[in-house]
Amino acid sequence: MRDKSYFISDIHLGARCISDPKAHECTIVRWLESIESDALNLYLLGDILDYWYEYREVVPRGFVRFFGALARLADRGVNIVWFKGNHDIWIFDYIPTEIGVTVVDGAFDTVIDGKRFFMEHGDGVGETRASYRRMRAIFRNRTCQKIFSAIHPRWTVPFAHKWSSHSRATTTDTLINLPDDHKLVTFAKNYEQTHPHVDYFVFGHLHIPVKREILPNSQLIVLGDAFTNMTYGYFDGKDFFIDKIEAKIAN
């Protein structure tokens, strides 16, 4: 019975810091196969690929096992929503049209089984640094994208991987309780004051697993990551859980 919603972020497929990228991809594919029987929704909350840039007539190499597993889920009726992160910003039309997913750039407010969810990758939520906001705007600017696409991939791909590897968050096997002054907590509390009640705020980006109550009947979730912590989340219609990919595959 398809009655669960799954959430995963920061898989970083193809990252140079992963010792065996093929084995990592196969692990993620096995996890996708393990949710096939009961997944109603699958939310990919950004940085699924460590680097991706679509050209008009050329598709970058790699990720065929992962894309095939996603396409199989989509063909079987699973609703798949892919949020652009700061590593996979440059998704255009290939992934949504060929695989059959909905691509979201920014926030998504929706109701699942009577509960309201606010979802976003998290890199821009509550971000006050002007330098970072300018960089986000440049990466999303169509003129800048056209200029970048004119550079041969033999230069852009190594540069992008080097850029992506310069910062990696410290990983942890335990849930972290973000402080009240953290930007995600502050954002969620402010959002609650001006919008209908949100039951779950769900983010990625931080690479640490978080589940904490921020207001009565309102929880903040950070999914961790799926290349070191190997965590993901799921909602069964009553509660939200954070679990390990290896544990799901083993069942």
C-alpha positions in Angstrom: 0.0 0.0 0.0 1.4 3.4 -1.0 0.9 5.4 2.2 4.4 6.9 3.1 6.2 10.0 2.0 10.0 9.9 1.9 12.4 12.7 2.1 16.1 12.7 1.3 18.7 15.4 0.7 22.5 16.0 0.1 23.2 12.7 -1.6 26.0 14.4 -3.5 26.3 11.7 -6.2 29.6 12.0 -8.0 31.4 14.0 -5.3 35.2 13.6 -5.4 35.3 13.1 -1.7 33.4 9.8 -2.0 35.9 7.0 -2.2 33.7 4.7 -4.4 31.1 6.7 -6.3 29.7 3.7 -8.1 29.1 1.8 -4.8 27.5 4.9 -3.3 25.2 5.2 -6.3 24.3 1.6 -6.0 23.5 2.0 -2.3 21.1 4.8 -3.1 19.5 2.8 -5.9 18.9 -0.1 -3.5 17.3 2.3 -1.1 15.0 3.6 -3.9 14.1 0.0 -4.7 13.3 -0.6 -1.0 10.7 2.2 -0.9 9.0 1.2 -4.2 6.2 -0.8 -2.6 4.9 1.8 -0.1 6.1 5.3 -1.4 3.4 7.7 -2.3 5.7 10.7 -2.5 9.4 11.2 -2.7 10.9 14.6 -2.0 14.5 15.1 -3.0 15.5 18.2 -1.1 18.5 19.4 -3.1 22.2 18.6 -3.6 21.2 15.2 -4.9 24.0 15.5 -7.5 27.3 17.1 -6.5 27.4 18.9 -9.8 25.1 19.0 -12.8 24.8 21.3 -15.7 22.5 20.6 -18.6 23.4 21.7 -22.1 20.8 22.1 -24.8 21.8 19.1 -26.9 24.2 17.2 -24.5 23.5 15.3 -21.3 26.4 15.0 -18.8 27.7 11.5 -18.3 27.0 9.5 -15.1 24.1 8.7 -12.8 22.3 6.3 -15.1 21.5 3.8 -12.4 20.1 6.5 -10.2 18.1 8.1 -13.0 16.8 4.7 -14.0 15.6 4.0 -10.5 13.8 7.4 -10.3 12.2 6.8 -13.7 10.9 3.4 -12.5 9.3 5.0 -9.4 7.8 7.8 -11.5 6.4 5.2 -14.0 4.8 3.3 -11.1 2.9 6.4 -10.0 5.2 7.8 -7.2 5.0 11.6 -7.0 8.6 12.8 -7.1 9.6 16.4 -6.3 13.2 17.5 -6.8 14.3 20.7 -5.1 17.2 22.5 -6.6 20.1 22.8 -4.1 23.2 24.9 -4.3 25.1 22.0 -6.1 22.4 21.0 -8.6 21.0 24.5 -9.4 21.4 24.0 -13.2 18.6 21.5 -13.8 16.6 22.7 -16.8 14.3 20.4 -18.8 16.0 17.0 -19.2 15.4 15.6 -15.7 11.7 16.7 -15.4 10.8 15.6 -18.9 12.8 12.4 -19.3 12.4 11.1 -15.8 9.0 12.5 -14.9 9.7 14.6 -11.8 8.6 18.0 -10.7 11.5 20.4 -10.1 11.2 23.2 -7.5 13.5 26.1 -7.2 12.9 27.6 -3.7 10.2 26.9 -1.1 7.3 24.5 -1.4 4.3 24.7 1.0 2.0 21.7 0.7 -0.4 19.4 2.7 0.3 15.7 3.1 -2.2 13.5 4.9 -3.8 16.6 6.6 -0.4 18.0 7.8 1.1 21.1 6.4 4.8 20.9 5.3 7.1 23.7 4.4 10.1 22.4 2.4 13.3 24.0 1.0 16.8 23.0 0.5 17.9 25.4 3.1 20.9 27.3 1.8 19.0 30.5 1.3 16.6 30.3 4.2 17.3 33.1 6.7 20.6 33.9 5.0 21.6 37.4 5.7 25.1 37.5 4.1 24.9 39.9 1.1 27.8 38.1 -0.5 26.0 34.7 -0.5 22.8 36.2 -1.7 24.7 37.8 -4.6 26.3 34.5 -5.5 22.9 32.8 -5.5 21.5 35.5 -7.8 24.5 35.1 -10.2 24.2 31.3 -10.4 20.5 31.7 -11.3 21.0 34.5 -13.8 20.1 33.4 -17.3 22.8 35.5 -18.9 25.5 34.1 -16.6 24.3 30.6 -17.3 24.6 31.1 -21.1 28.1 32.4 -20.6 29.0 29.5 -18.5 27.5 27.0 -21.0 29.8 28.4 -23.7 32.9 27.3 -21.8 34.0 23.8 -22.7 33.1 21.2 -20.0 36.8 20.0 -19.8 37.3 23.2 -17.8 34.0 23.8 -16.1 33.5 20.3 -14.7 36.9 20.1 -12.8 36.4 23.6 -11.6 32.9 22.9 -10.3 34.0 19.7 -8.5 36.9 21.6 -6.9 34.6 24.4 -5.8 32.1 21.9 -4.4 34.7 20.1 -2.3 36.1 23.1 -0.5 33.5 22.9 2.4 32.1 19.7 3.9 30.2 19.8 7.1 31.2 17.7 10.1 29.1 14.6 10.3 27.4 13.0 13.3 25.4 9.9 14.0 23.1 11.5 16.5 20.3 14.0 16.2 21.4 17.6 16.8 19.2 20.1 18.6 19.7 23.4 16.8 19.9 26.5 19.2 17.0 28.9 19.3 19.1 31.6 17.5 19.9 29.4 14.5 18.7 31.0 11.3 16.5 28.0 10.4 14.8 28.1 13.8 14.3 31.9 13.6 13.0 31.6 10.0 10.5 28.9 11.0 9.2 30.8 14.0 8.8 34.0 11.9 7.1 32.1 9.1 4.5 30.7 11.6 3.5 34.2 12.6 2.5 35.3 9.1 1.3 32.1 7.5 -1.1 29.2 8.3 0.2 26.7 10.9 3.0 24.5 9.6 3.3 21.1 11.2 6.8 20.2 9.7 9.5 22.5 8.4 11.9 20.2 6.4 15.3 21.2 5.1 18.6 19.8 3.9 21.9 21.5 3.3 23.4 21.3 6.8 24.5 17.6 6.6 23.4 17.0 10.1 20.2 15.3 11.3 17.9 17.5 13.3 14.4 16.9 14.7 13.2 19.4 17.3 10.0 21.1 18.3 10.1 24.8 17.7 6.5 25.7 18.7 3.6 23.6 20.0 2.7 21.0 17.3 5.4 22.4 14.9 8.7 20.5 14.3 11.8 21.5 12.4 13.5 18.7 10.5 16.9 18.7 8.9 17.5 15.4 7.0 21.2 15.1 7.5 23.0 13.7 4.4 23.1 10.5 2.3 26.9 10.0 1.7 28.3 10.0 5.3 25.4 9.9 7.8 23.3 8.1 5.3 20.1 9.4 6.8 16.6 10.1 5.3 13.2 11.0 6.6 9.7 9.5 6.2 6.2 10.5 7.2 3.7 7.7 7.8 0.6 10.0 8.1 1.0 10.4 11.9 4.6 11.3 12.6 7.9 12.1 11.0 10.9 9.8 11.5 14.6 10.0 10.6 16.2 6.7 9.8 19.3 5.1 8.3 19.4 4.0 4.7 21.3 0.9 5.5 18.6 -0.1 8.0 15.9 0.4 5.4 17.8 -1.7 2.8 18.4 -4.5 5.3 14.7 -4.9 6.1 
